[in-house]
Amino acid sequence: MVELGVRGKRWLGATAEAVFASVAAVGLFASGSFFPVLGIGLSLLCPLPFVAVRLRHGRTTLALALAITTLMLAVPLSFQQGVIFLLEFGAPAVVLGESLRRGARAEAVVVGVAAVLAVGGVAVLVVASGEWEHPVRAIGQHLDALLADMEALTARVGIVEGPGGLEMPTRQLRSALLVAFPGLLFVGSLLTAAGYVLVFQAMVRRWPAQLGATPSTAFRWEMPELLVWGFIGSGLGYLTGIPWLKAVGVNGLIIFLSLYFLQGLSIVAFLFRRFQLPRSLATLSVILLVFQPFFTLLVAGLGLFDVWFGFRRLSLPKPPGQT
């Protein structure tokens, strides 16, 4: 009887947390519609309550939380909204929770979650537009909406003088974005996934017992050396000038640069810890990365050249007698 009572309390606690996670996720999901800029950032946090539930109570409670959330969106709104939520945030939450629970390497977790986010993003565009047979058309419609919002914003602040002032540049920008859309989508998904992993690694270190004794691994990003040939091949494809090969090369360069950017960030963080540099310098570095694209490329180059130089190994103290 005592054991049965303990199990009942655990089940009630897990159910309560599943309901709470569902309510929090719905609130974050809805914020994207009410707050133009801040809401988008808040909506990206939707998977986090589900991952916490998975780490604390297992797959069954996670499935319950996802089911409750889907019903909370499908019943008052539409079945399509429930499907969109599962594609955009439910699937990444499942992959992230399982990967963290198994203690997988940071690179594998981030890339896997980013791939699910990217595929889910395209699927959401297709579902929302109804272009099942022409997914590229759905992407084009999405870009048109983004560019229309950009034109409206620039006209509102007085950058554009009269209608049609940006017609030709906008058309060229649309073509360029459509070609580079796969790479840009993956980059956004990759950075989002890296943020998820960093947040939960910090939480696991802070509250290990509360998160189901999840294995805690350091965020050490180190890409395989052979991957550099993919970067070189993408550059060669871009230089050929052949339209389809040039498009593949552009997207390849964008994707590989983002991967090496994370490797460069990992090296910079390691060097900051290794030489005990002040946190104010780290804050200044983050500001420079946000507002200066040159430093972003510099960090990506640091990650790329780490394949040959091994900066983290060079910075470690060497045993006596070695140079």
Number of C-alpha atoms within 10 A of each C-alpha: 6 7 8 9 10 11 12 12 12 13 14 12 13 21 19 14 21 28 19 17 25 25 17 18 27 19 14 20 22 17 18 17 12 11 12 10 11 11 16 17 15 17 19 18 17 25 26 21 20 30 28 22 26 26 21 20 20 17 16 13 22 29 17 18 27 26 17 18 24 23 16 17 20 17 11 9 11 13 13 15 20 20 17 21 23 21 20 22 24 27 18 26 26 21 18 25 26 18 19 23 20 10 13 15 16 21 18 13 22 26 18 17 26 25 19 23 26 22 17 21 19 19 19 21 21 20 18 14 15 12 14 14 9 10 17 15 15 22 19 17 14 16 18 16 12 13 16 13 12 13 19 13 13 14 16 10 8 10 12 15 10 9 9 11 13 16 11 10 11 17 13 12 14 18 14 12 15 18 18 18 18 21 23 18 20 23 22 15 22 24 18 18 24 20 14 21 22 15 12 20 21 15 15 21 16 11 13 15 11 13 21 17 14 20 15 17 15 11 17 16 20 19 18 7 11 9 15 16 10 14 20 15 16 23 18 15 21 21 13 12 12 11 12 13 15 19 21 20 26 21 23 23 22 19 21 20 21 24 23 27 23 23 24 26 18 19 22 19 15 17 16 15 12 13 9 9 12 10 11 9 11 14 11 10 13 14 11 14 16 10 10 11 11 11 15 20 17 14 24 22 16 22 29 23 15 20 17 9 12 13 18 14 10 9 12 10 10 10 7 6 5 6 6
